[in-house]
Structures are given as structure tokens and as C-alpha cells.
Amino acid sequence: MNYTYDEKSISLFDGDKKIAYVTLRKENDKIVCLDKVFVDPEFRGQGIAAQIMDHTATHFAQKGITMKPVCSYAHIWLKRHPQFDDSVIFVQEHPACTL
């Protein structure tokens, strides 16, 4: 499996097939919004969403870029991984979040 990066997403491929992605929206040079986490239905239930979130959070934390989770999954995942607290802005409690 390999990751690709562009201005609007981080994607995970299994061979030539895109199996998951996180859509991004740059707020400014130091803040990126995580708008959506998607996993192909064929690959759900295998921890792929957690895998791509871990990769995404590590990527931005290492670059000194702050993440603002808009997607409920990204919000919950980041709340459950306090090692990234210094790299996250939680604007408000997401209405879909129940920890």
C-alpha cells in the first residue's frame, strides 16, 4: 500500500486502486481542515480509516501544520489520540461525536 499527496487530499492505494482518502482544505499556510475521511466499501472494517488518519496526523504534525477536523470521524479519531493535541484545533464539539 502506498500514499499519494496533493493539495486537496491524501490518498491510500492498494496497487492501482484508491481504497481511502482524506480530503483537505487549506485554511492558511499553517492550518489545514480535514473535511472528509472515506474508505472504499470493499475495504471497510479493516482499520483502514484509522490507518490513513494516523498517517495524515503524523504527516502534518511533523510538518508543523495544525489540523482542524471538520469530518466527525477525524474529530473523534484525533480526540482519542492525544499525542497529536499540539497539532489540532478543536473549534467546537462536533455534533456527531460521542466518546
N, C-alpha and C positions, 0 to 999 in steps of 0.2 A: 504494500500500500504506500502511496506517496501523496504529498500535499502540493497544491499549487496556490499561488497568491496573485491577486490582482487588486486593484483599487477598491473593488466592491465586494470581494469575497475571499474566503479561504475555503478551498475545496479538498476533499479527500477522494482519491481514486483507488480502485481495485483493478489493476491493469488499465484498460482504456475506459472503464465505466466509472462515472462520477457517482459515488454512493452517499456522499454527505457534503453539506456546505454550511458555512456561517456567512450571512450577508452582513456587510459593513457599510456604515455611513460615517464619513469623516466629518466631525464637528469643527475641528481646527487641527493645527499641527500636533497637538498633544492629547486630543480626546477622540476616540472612535466609539460610535454606537454599534452595539451588537443587535441587529434588528431581527434576525431570524436564524434558528438552527433547524436544519432539515436533514432527515435521513431517508433514503430510498426505502419504501415499504418492505422490499425484499430483505433488507439488512437490519430492520428494527429488532429490538430485543436482544442485541448482541453487545451492547455497551458502546456502540459507535458514536452516539451523541456525546457521551461523556469523554470519549477519546478525542473527538475533534474540539471539544471545549477545553480540555486540558492543553492540547496543542496550541489553540488560539490564545488562551490566557497566558501561557508560558511565553509565546512569541511576543505579545505586546508588553508584558512585564519586563522582559529582557531588553526591549527597545525603549523603555521608559515612557510608553504611551498608556494613558489611562483609558480604561474601558467603561462604557456606560451601557449596562444591559437594558435593552428595550424588550426583547423576547423573554417571555416568562420562564422558559427552560434555562436560558443563560442566566437570568436573575437568580433563580433557585440554585443552580449549579455553583455560581460564584459565592452565594451566601454560605453554601456548605463547604467551601474551600477557602478558609480564612488566610491561607498563605498568600492569597492574591489581594487582600484587603487594601494594601498600599497602592494598588493599581486599579482600583474600582471606585466609581462614583455611583452610589445608590440614591437616585434622585428622590424616590418615594417608594413605599412598599407597593410592589406590583399586585394588582387586584387578583391575579390568578395564583399568587403564592400562598401556600400553606405548608410551613415547615414542621 
